[in-house]
Amino acid sequence: MVEKTVLPCGLTVISENFPEFPSFALSYSLKSGSRAETADSNGVHHLIEHMLFKGSRRHDLKQIADISDRLGGRLNAFTSKEITQYYIKSIDEKLSESFALLSDIVFHSIFPEDEFVKEKNVIIQEIKEADDNPETNAFETFYEKIYAGNALGYPIGGREKHVAGLNRGQVFTFYREHYIPENMLLSAAGNIRHRELVALASDFFAAYPPGTPRQFKFPRARFRPRRFHKKNKTLNQCYVLTALDSISLVSHLRHPIMIMNDILGGGMSSRLFQSIREEKGLAYTVSSFIDSYQECGVQLIYAVIEPDKVSAYLEAVRSEIGRLKQKGISDEELERAKDHIKSSIILSLENNVAKMRFNTSQELYFGKEQKVADIISEINATSSRDINGFCGKYLDLDQAALLTYGRCPKKPDWQDY
């Protein structure tokens, strides 16, 4: 059971006890990510994530690394489009020391000027490396087009020119304004007592003024079904991405949509994999997946194709989607997809880091605990009629976005197939 406490300073604290684990995972999650940026500040969340390991009021960067190693733990962080998270995993007897280290770097970082200059250059090298990766380049280009005019289309790491233009004062001010208790969620899972975690947090935040938890919300994004081609003559193959407007992460249709996607292209037994790879031999890489956010989402179909086979691939995709819409799914496909999804959910929660992140997501997006057993029950309750009923609405290729990237012969259009 997940326990929850909101401190007077506005910090929300959740935890779940698993006494069978002689360890724990502890995290602070900022209710903000690259979706909250402007064109000029794009990349600021990711840059701050890097800077929080470069020195605090109590420790320099070498001491932070030394303490983390001494705890025997794993100290790390990530930035996404909607969340920025800092976490540590350690053995259960090191909760107090781990909490102190994590809290210090998250709330008391000082952004040394020399480290800021170095780390900004490191991130620029990271951006250049990503630009050299055709898959990363294709996906970042695609999101920029399908969510044009909205920060959801921005790359998480930022563009080189924007990151290069960020100065230490500007970034530190952003950090001080956003990294406050009411904009954070403290989450833990493992052999940990909720009252002990609350006591540690209450002591650390005792001097902070009263506050109310901030809303977890972003400007609405609108999907744009555009077709375009980006040339890259250095590539031998063509990266083909298709996006269909889909559902938000909190939609009541999320489980039926997951099942539909699994049948279409979510695994080795899926229709796209069996048809395009196994039967026709058109691609080594082909899959589909749902990418959902707070109020929106897309279903992506992704493949890497030889340039002269792109037309045959697109025709095969249209054929499989047409067959799914016209004839629906079989009971055998439904049960196989259910088993695949249920197994994936259960197996993904076999460690306390995964459980901590699962609980964090549930709290931020739903505001409450969703038990795995209830999720499994919802999946089991989905019928073929449920899925067949909305395939026509969510699988409309005439309203899909399409990108070809590489040596592809021309700008694609679904009306050609």
N, C-alpha and C positions, 0 to 999 in steps of 0.2 A: 504494500500500500504506500502511495506517495503522500507524505505529510507536507503541509504548506504553512508558512508564516510570513506575514508582511510586517517588516520592522517600521518603527516611527519615521525613519529617514526615507521611507518609500522603497527600500530594497525588498524584493520578493525572494524568499528562500524556500526551496523544495528539496526533498531528499527521499530516497527509498532504501530501506535496510535489507541487505542480503548477507546474513551472518555466515553463509557458506563460503563467501569470498574473504580471504585474509588481507584484503586490500580495498581501495576505494578510488573513485574518479570524482574530481571536484572541478567545477568550472564557473566562470563568470561569462554570461552572454549579454553583449550589448544589443539592444533592440534596434539595430541599425546596421546597414551595409551599403554597398555601392549604389543601391536604389535611392538612397537619401542624398546623393551628391548632385552637384551642378556640373555643367560642362567644364567650368574652370577648376572645380575642386575634385574632378574625377581622379580616383586613386588615393584619396586622403585616408580612407579607412584602412586600406592595405598598408600604406606607409606607417600609420600609427601602430598597426599590429607589429610591424618590424621593430619600431622604436621602443616598444614597451619592454624589450629584452636588453636594452642598451644602457640601462642605469636608472636607479631610483634614488630617493632621499637617503635610503639606508645602505644600498649596495650598488657597486659598479657592475659592469657586464660580466667580468670574470667571477666576481663573488656570486652573482646570480647563477652562473653555470656550475660553480663549485657546490653551492647549497643544493641545487637540483640533483646533482650526481650523488651527493652525500645522502639525500633522502631516498636514493635508489629509485627515483621516480622518472616519469616522462613529462617534461614541461613543454607545452607546444601551444599553437594557436592556428586559427584559420579565419579568413574573411570570405563571406559569401555575399550574394546580392541583398539579402535581408537580415543577416545576422553576422556579428563578429564575435568569435568565442576564444577564450583563453582557458586552458585546462591543465591539470596536473593529475597524474596517477601515481599512487605510492602505496606502501603497506599501511595497514590500519593504525599502527602505533605512531605514525608520523602525521596525523591529521593536523595537530596544532601548528607544527612547523610548516607544513604544506600550505595551510590556510594563510599563515603570515606572509610567506613568500609570494603567493599568488595575489593576495590583496595588495601587497606593497607595490608590485610592478604594475598592476591594473590601475590603481588610484594615485600612486605617488611617483610615477615616472617623471624624469626631469629633462629628457631630450637633449643630451650634451651636443653642443654645436658641431664638434668634430665628428661625432658619431652620426649626426643627422646628414652631414655632407656625404660621408662614406656610404651610408645605407641608401640614400637616394640614388647614388650611382649604382649600387648593387641591384636595386629594383629596376632601373633603366636597362641594365644588362639582362635581367629576367624578362622584361618586356620584349627586348630584341630577340631573345631566345624563343619566346612564344611566337613571335612573328615569323620565325624561321620554321616553325612546326606547322605543316599544312593543315592538320586536323584542327589545331587550336585556331589558326588563322581563319579557317572556313567557318567554324562555329561563332567566333567573335564577329566576323563580318555579317553573318546571317542574323544574329541577334540585334546588331546595330540597325539592320534594315527592317526587320519585322516589328521592332519596337522603336522606330525612328521618332525622335522628339521626346522620348521618355528615358529616364535614367536606367530603366530595366535593360535597355540596350547597350549600356556602357560596359566596357571590359572591367572586371573587378580590380585588376592591377593598375588600370588607368592607361592613357596614351602617353607616349614618351614626352611630347611637348608639354602636356599638362603637369606631369610629375616633375619635369625639369623646372617648371615655373613655380612650384610650391616652395615657400620659404619657411624657416623654422618657426618664426613668430606666428605665422598664419596657421600652421599645423598644430602648434602647441595650444593656441587659442581654441581651435576646434576640439581638441582633446579635452581641455578643461571644461568646455561647455557641454559636452556629450557624455563624458565618463563620470557620471554622477549616480548615486545609489538608485534613484527613481527610474533611471533608464537602463537598469541592469537586472538580470536574473541570476541568482546564485543557486546552482544545482549540484547535487551529489548522489552517488549510488555506490553501494558496497557495504562493507562492515562498518557502518557509521550510525551514530544515534542522532536523531534530529535535534533533540534538545541541546546536545553538545555543539552542533554546528550553529544553532541559533545563538547560543551563549558566546561563541567566538565572534560571530558577526555583530552581535549587539555591543560587545566591548569595542570592536574595531571602529564601528560607526557611531559610537556614543556622542562624539563631538559634532556630528553632522546635523544640520537643521532639519526640522520636520519636512516631510515631503509626501507626495502621492505618486504611486507608480504611473509612469508615462504610458500613453497608448502605444501599441505596436501597430503602426499604420504608415502607409506610403501613398504618394499620389498615384491615381489610377493609371494603368497602362492600357493602350489599345493595340490589338494585333493588326498588322498591315499585311495582307496577302499579296506580296510583291514577287515578281519573277525577275531574276537577274543572273548575270554571268560575270565571274571575275577570272581574268586570264592569269595563268602562271605557266610559262613555257618551260620552266625548269622541272616541272612535275611530269612523270610518266603516266599518271592516272588522273581521273577526274573524281573529285569529291562532290557527291550529290546529296543535298539536304532538302527535305520536304517538311513543312510545318503546317499543321492543321490547328485551328483555334480550338482550345479545349477548356478544361475546368480548373477552378481554383483548388488549392490544397485542402480547403475545408468544405468543399462541395459534398452534398449527400450522395452524389453519383461517383465519388472517388473510387470506391471498390469495384462497381461494375465497369467503370472505364479502365481500371487496371487489368481486369480480366479480359476485356475486349482487346486491349493492347497486347497482352500476353499471347493471345491467340493469333493476332495479326503478325507480330514481329518480336515478341519478347524473349524468345528462347530458341533452342535448336529444333524443337518440334513445331515451331510457329509456321504459319502459312508462307510468309515472305522468305524465311530461311530455307524451307523445304523447296519452294518453287524456284527462287532466284539463284540460290547456291547449289542445292543438291540436284535439282532436276535440270535446270538450264545452264548451270555453271557460269553465270554472268558475273559473279562477284565472290570474293573471299570474305569481305566484311559487309554484312547487311543486318540491320536491326531496327527496332522502333522502341521508343520509350516516352513516358509522360514526364514533362518538366513543369511542375505546378508551383505557383506562388500564392501570396496572400489572397488576391482577388482575381487572378487570371492564370492561364496556363496554355501550354502547347503540347501537341503530340508530334514528336519528331520521328521521321523515317530517314535513316542514314545509311549510305553505302559508298564504297570506293570502287569505281568502274573504269575499265579501259575506255578511252575516248570514243572509239568506234562502236561501243556496245551500250552507250548511254540511252539511245533511242529504244533499244530492245528492253533495257532495264525499266525505263519509265512506262513502257507499254505493259510490262509484266506487273508492275505495281498497280497500275490502273485496273488491270484484269483481276488481280487478287482482291482489291478493295471492292470492285463491282460485284464479284462473286459473294463476298461477305455480306454486302448490303442486300443483295437480291435473295440469297438462299439462307442467310443466317448461319448460326453456329450449331454444331452437333452437340449432343449430350456428352459424348466422349471428350470433345475438345473442352467443354465447359468444366468437367471434372478434373481434367489434366491441368488446366490453367489454375483452377482453385488450389489444387495440391501444390503446384509450383509456387504460387504466391504465398500461401500459408507457410510452406517450408522456408521460403526466403525470409519472411518476417521473423519466424521463431529462431532460425539459425543466426540471424543478424544480431540477436540480443543475447549472445552467449558470453559477453564480457561486460564489465561494469562501465567502461567508456561508452559502449553502445547503448546501454540502459540509461546512462546519464543523458546522452544526446536525445534519445527517444522521449524521455520525460520532459526535457527542455522544450522540444518541439511541440509536445502536447500542451504544455502550459502556455507557450507563446501564441500558438495558433488557435487553440480551443479554450484556453483559460481553465482547464481542468484535466484530471487524469482520465485517460482512456485505457481501460484494461485490455491486454492482448487477447484475452478470452472473448471479450465483446467484439473486438475487431474480427477475430476468426469467425464468430457467429454471424456477423454481417456478411462476410465473404461467402459462408456456407448458404446463406439465405438468398443469394443472387441466383436468379433463374435465367435460362436462355431467352425467355420472353423479355426480361428486363433489358438485356443487352441488344437483342435484335430491334427493340423498340426505338433506340436512339442512334443506331449505326448510321442511318441516313443523315441525321443532323450533324454528327461529329466527324463523318468521313466523306466530306464533300471536296474532292480534289479541284473542282472549279473555283473554290474559295481558299485554296492552299497557297502558301508561299513556296518558292522553289529557287534554290541556288545551285549552280554548277561552278566549281572552282578547279582550275587546272587547265588541261589541254582540250577542253570540250569544244566541239565544233561551232556552237552557236548559243545564243541566249534561248533558254528553254521556255516552253509554254505548255501547260497541260492540255490546251485545246488541240494540240498537235497529235494527241494519242487517244 
